[in-house]
Amino acid sequence: MGDWTEADMPGQQGRVAVITGANTGIGFETARALARRGARVVLACRDVDKAKEAAGRIGQDVDVVRLDLAALASVRAAAEELAARYERIDLLINNAGVTGLTGRTEDGFEIQFGVNHLGHFALTGLLLHRMVPVPGSRVVTVSSIGHRFGRVDPDDLRSAGTYAGSKLANLLFTHELNRRLRDANTVALAAHPGGASTEIFRYSSPWFRVPNLLIARVLGRTPAMGALPTLRAATDPLAEGGEYYGPGGLFEIRGYPERVAASARAHDVVVQQRLWEVSSELTGVGYPV
Ligand SMILES: NC(=O)c1ccc[n+]([C@@H]2O[C@H](COP(=O)([O-])OP(=O)(O)OC[C@H]3O[C@@H](n4cnc5c(N)ncnc54)[C@H](OP(=O)(O)O)[C@@H]3O)[C@@H](O)[C@H]2O)c1
């Protein structure tokens, strides 16, 4: 098979896709592509004005829901609103993310771990009852090459309070969720963009931000290219639960999306299960599976 591009996406008519952090960057391009293919797209964003402006740029009939992943109350309110509005959810794309930001969420969690992992853990658990009856439904969580540098000790979560740790948590979560969904219609997959010239480094020092953005630009890693692995994980009929998609080229930083391997740590079943238990305790969200 040749390079997988947006043109390979099957039609998405009749499907509902919820995308977190969809007002900009990779989430925006994911939303735009899914809407163009006919999905009813919901931009789940913390800033409703930015989300409405993004919906305007997509130029199609796109919905907006307020979601601040740094506040469990907001996650619960968003999940309730989504469940009330949509009888079925076919795709949940856990895309939103922060790096280089310090501080805590409203509930006192380290902010990167809280937004990137715990917020999405809670949201997924609260929406799953709208997904499990839907044949072909998928949860896609956006990780990073950086997960390879992460450590997660679920009994000492200071270890996970780094961007890399939160991105490793995204993969540990995906694998455990997919195992728990064994007998359901829904599967869980992960993706990473390689690099892409987005706003992701907005909280990082210029010494980190500028070279990273330059490399992404030189390599032609537009946000649209960065969205392709997510789109493939979400829509390729041949993609299966538990798989991880990223750029297939040099060091996974460039090229078109292919199945890639997560680190050995991401496959540690004991850590996956313990992280699940701790995430459930911290968020107060139990899963129907
Ligand atoms: N770009 C890369 O090179 C790269 C590399 C590896 C992995 N990734 C991953 O790709 C995903 C998308 O990132 P991006 O590159 O598109 O970055 P981005 O341009 O900074 O977009 C991040 C999105 O997350 C949203 N967000 C941040 N905090 C949030 C919160 N508390 N609640 C809800 N939404 C929140 C942002 O909303 P606001 O605009 O309102 O802040 C924005 O919509 C992330 O998971 C990131 O870790 C990116």
The ligand as a Gaussian input file, in Angstrom:
#p B3LYP/6-31G(d) Opt

LIG

0 1
 N        2.870000      19.287000      17.739000
 C        3.739000      18.345000      18.024000
 O        4.900000      18.390000      17.573000
 C        3.344000      17.192000      18.886000
 C        4.278000      16.170000      19.088000
 C        3.906000      15.068000      19.864000
 C        2.631000      14.992000      20.390000
 N        1.742000      16.020000      20.209000
 C        0.410000      15.889000      20.816000
 O       -0.577000      16.285000      19.884000
 C       -1.742000      16.728000      20.604000
 C       -2.249000      18.035000      19.995000
 O       -1.271000      19.021000      20.208000
 P       -0.975000      20.200000      19.175000
 O        0.409000      19.990000      18.680000
 O       -2.075000      20.356000      18.232000
 O       -0.908000      21.427000      20.205000
 P       -1.721000      22.812000      20.297000
 O       -1.698000      23.469000      18.964000
 O       -1.128000      23.530000      21.454000
 O       -3.213000      22.340000      20.636000
 C       -3.494000      21.825000      21.906000
 C       -4.997000      21.836000      22.131000
 O       -5.249000      21.354000      23.467000
 C       -6.144000      22.273000      24.095000
 N       -6.045000      22.264000      25.561000
 C       -5.001000      22.617000      26.330000
 N       -5.345000      22.555000      27.627000
 C       -6.637000      22.156000      27.681000
 C       -7.572000      21.938000      28.714000
 N       -7.259000      22.148000      29.999000
 N       -8.821000      21.536000      28.400000
 C       -9.173000      21.357000      27.106000
 N       -8.346000      21.572000      26.074000
 C       -7.097000      21.971000      26.357000
 C       -5.742000      23.633000      23.520000
 O       -6.774000      24.578000      23.761000
 P       -6.394000      26.179000      23.839000
 O       -6.028000      26.588000      22.451000
 O       -7.641000      26.815000      24.357000
 O       -5.259000      26.289000      24.795000
 C       -5.601000      23.248000      22.060000
 O       -6.866000      23.175000      21.466000
 C       -1.313000      16.845000      22.059000
 O       -1.808000      15.745000      22.784000
 C        0.195000      16.793000      21.992000
 O        0.754000      16.248000      23.172000
 C        2.065000      17.106000      19.462000

